Amino acid sequence: MGEQWIAESARDIYAFLLPFAQLGFAIVVLILLPMALIRRTRGAAATGMIIGSYLFGLTTWFLVATPASN
């Protein structure tokens, strides 16, 4: 019973986070990577990429938690 709840919750949270992760990926590739090439904006780009990596990691964690709970 508890495992079913975990799987359903993980699936719902993953479905909620996925559009944000997709948008974050687009921002990292299209905006932050070019910003990293300019020395004056490199720090802001690095901060944005770190925030994006947390979002990608969290999304991936919930994706993996779904079948692991079944």
Secondary structure, DSSP 8 states (H G I E B T S, - for coil): -HHHHHHHHHHHHHHHHHHHHHHHHHHIIIIIHHHHTSGGGHHHHHHHHHHHHHHHHHHHHHHHHHHHT-
